[in-house]
């Protein structure tokens, strides 16, 4: 579980830096973890100010939709 938290924090830092290219692979890894990452969800991605600089990017919006689908399947 601690690994998923670290991945989520790293994705946040990349979001703050505007490095969506580095955050996207981490999001993919987080979605693949079954039930270990409860800190990264569609809601946190939507509301977390760390992602303000990349929020309008279509790649981020697509990732947000994938997290929403994962969250609704739970």
N, C-alpha and C positions, 0 to 999 in steps of 0.2 A: 504494500500500500504506500510506503514512503517513496518508492520510485515514481509512482504516478503523481504524487504531490510535487515532487521535484520537476517532473516533466511539465506539469501545469504552470509552475512558477517560471520555468525557463520560457515557456510560450508567452507568458505575460511580459517578461522582460523584452523579448523580441518584438512584441506588440508595441511596447513603449518606445522602442527604437525605430519603429516603422519597418521592421524586417519581417514582413509576412512570409517571404520566401523561406525563412528559417523556422517560423512558427508552424507553417502548414504540415510539415512532416511530423511534428510533435502532436498536433491535433489528431492526425491519422493514427498514431500510436496510442493516444489516449482513448480514442473511440474503440480500438481493438481490445483494450483491457476490460475484461468482464467484471463489473461490480467493484473494481478497486478504486476508481476515480469518482468520488462524489463531489469534488470541488469544482470540476469543469463541467458545465452543462450549457444548454442553449441560453438559459436565463443569465448565467454569469457571464457568458460571452457577450450577450446583448447589453448588459448593464455595466460591466467592468470598465472603468475609465482608462485602463491600461491599453485597451484596444481602440480608443478614439481615433488614433491616426490611421488605422487600417479599416475602420468600420465600413466605409463606403466602397471598399474594394470588392468587386464581384467574387473574387476567390474567397474572401472572408465570408461574404453572404452565403456562398455555397456551403462553406464549412458550417456555418450557423444552421443551415437547413439540415445538414447531416446530423448534427448534434440534436436538433429538435426531433428528428425521426428516431434517433437512438433513445432519447428520453421518453418519447411517447410509447415506444415498444416495451419499456420497463414496466 
